[in-house]
Amino acid sequence: MNSEGNDLSSTQVAAIGSFITVLGDAISLLAALIALEEENTADSAQSTQLESLQHQIDELKKALDHKE
């Protein structure tokens, strides 16, 4: 089997498999970090919108109070 010198040993195959597994785990971690960042950005945008709405409500209340 090893007469040609091109065959991989079981140790080499295991090492390559381990490398591929680690690479897959790193990609998975990166994807999770990106998803978390997107979620935080969405929460921040929603918070900004709520603050804007609260400001508009406050302004409308002031306008109504001045008319009374």
C-alpha positions in Angstrom: 0.0 0.0 0.0 2.8 2.4 0.8 4.9 1.2 -2.1 4.2 4.3 -4.2 4.8 6.8 -1.4 1.6 8.7 -2.2 -0.6 7.0 0.3 -1.6 8.8 3.5 -1.1 7.2 6.8 -4.0 7.0 9.3 -2.2 9.6 11.5 -2.0 12.0 8.5 -5.7 11.5 7.7 -6.6 12.1 11.4 -4.5 15.2 11.5 -6.1 16.6 8.3 -9.6 15.7 9.7 -8.8 17.5 13.0 -7.6 20.5 11.1 -10.8 20.6 9.0 -12.9 20.3 12.3 -11.0 23.2 13.9 -11.5 25.3 10.8 -15.2 24.5 10.8 -15.5 25.4 14.5 -13.7 28.7 13.8 -16.1 29.5 11.0 -19.1 28.6 13.2 -17.7 30.9 16.0 -17.3 33.8 13.5 -20.9 33.3 12.3 -22.2 33.4 15.9 -20.2 36.6 16.6 -21.6 38.3 13.5 -25.2 37.3 14.4 -24.7 38.6 18.0 -23.3 41.9 16.6 -26.3 42.2 14.2 -28.7 41.5 17.1 -27.1 44.2 19.2 -27.2 46.7 16.3 -30.9 45.9 15.8 -31.6 46.4 19.5 -29.7 49.7 19.4 -31.7 50.9 16.4 -35.0 49.9 18.2 -33.9 51.8 21.3 -33.2 54.9 19.2 -36.6 54.7 17.6 -38.3 54.4 21.0 -36.4 57.4 22.3 -37.5 59.4 19.2 -41.1 58.4 19.8 -40.9 59.3 23.4 -39.5 62.7 22.5 -42.4 63.2 20.0 -44.9 62.3 22.7 -43.3 64.7 25.1 -43.5 67.5 22.5 -47.1 66.8 21.8 -47.9 66.9 25.5 -46.3 70.2 25.8 -48.2 71.6 22.8 -51.5 70.4 24.3 -50.6 71.9 27.7 -50.0 75.3 26.1 -53.4 75.2 24.3 -55.3 74.7 27.6 
